Structure formats: structure tokens, C-alpha cells
Amino acid sequence: ATLGMRTVPDVLHYDAATLTRWIGAREAAWLYERVRGVDGRAVAPRLETKSISRDETFPQDIADDAALRRELAALVARAASDLRAEGLSARTVTVRIRDHEFRTRSAGRTVGDGVVSDRVILAIAGQLFARLRAGHPQPARLLGVALTSLAEDQAADQLSLFEREAIVETDRDRAVSRAIDQVRARFGPDGIVPGGR
């Protein structure tokens, strides 16, 4: 940076001999090759994503279910957006709550077909949240959602029907979720946020 080289095009203006005079032979050789896309190392395969999870630890414990549901919706939106960005779908949704005494409880559900839409993932997470809160309405210190049993989203245009319950992921759900992703990509993560319940 002190030599006025902050970007790749800045470095491309100089030959290897000039770079060697400025920064030394080893560093110059490395930099000269990298800015030209030359790297003799073997390409390492990208690690397979096993799960996508989002947790929030609150500065103050939250006892109000409506406030916790809003937090859950925001966590689902973030996790589902990351899921779609990876080109994946999830079959298992898990919700985790840690109370003010640091006891952690979780509940999960696996469905037959992978899902990607915020609406469907939130519907499942909401049911799990209600189950966790029913017996233990303690103030929450942490809330989290995890998406697992991941697979490539090859059924992007197919409908998914969950077990016996009438939670259906439609083409519209997927289109809305992808439109939300585009808005967030352009205007940032707060460009569009889940509404309150």
C-alpha cells in the first residue's frame, strides 16, 4: 500500500524485476504470479457444508414470547438466505433455547423433502419453539436455529408436502424467498426484514 499498490490492477503495471527491487525476490515472485492468476498448488476441493445455523445471545434475557418469535424469524431469515446462497435445501430444522440458568434445550424435526423458503422453515421452527416454550417459559439468554440434512437443491421447482400437516412449500414461496435475497444483496441485510407476529 505504501508503494501505491492496493488492487490487482495497481500491481499489474510492474514487471518482476521492479517488484523484486521494492519488496524482495520471494515476495515479488509470489505477488507477480498471484495477480496474474498463476498458482502451482493443487486445487483444494471446497469443504461440504454440513449445517447452517444462526444463534443470538441476548444482552438481557428475554421472557416475552412475542419478542422471542421476532428474534426467531430474523434468525430463520438469515439461515434460509445462506442456505439458498449455497444452492442447498434442508430436511431438518432444529431450534435451541438457553435459559437464564444456562440450561440448553432443543427440538428438531425432519421432513421428507428438502425446503428452502423462509415461510416453511419459519413454520417448522415456530412449532418447535412453541413446544420448547410450553413446558419451560423461562427467560431466554440464547435462541438459535439450525438447518441440517443438507443436499443440493435439485427440486427447486417441485412442491414439498410435509408429513400429514398442511405445510406446503410452493413455487411462490421459493420465488418470494429468492426475491428477498436479491433485495438484501442490493440494500444489505436490513433491506427487508421479517414482520412481527
Order of alpha helices (4+ residues) and beta strands (2+ residues): alpha-alpha-alpha-beta-alpha-beta-beta-alpha-beta-beta-beta-alpha
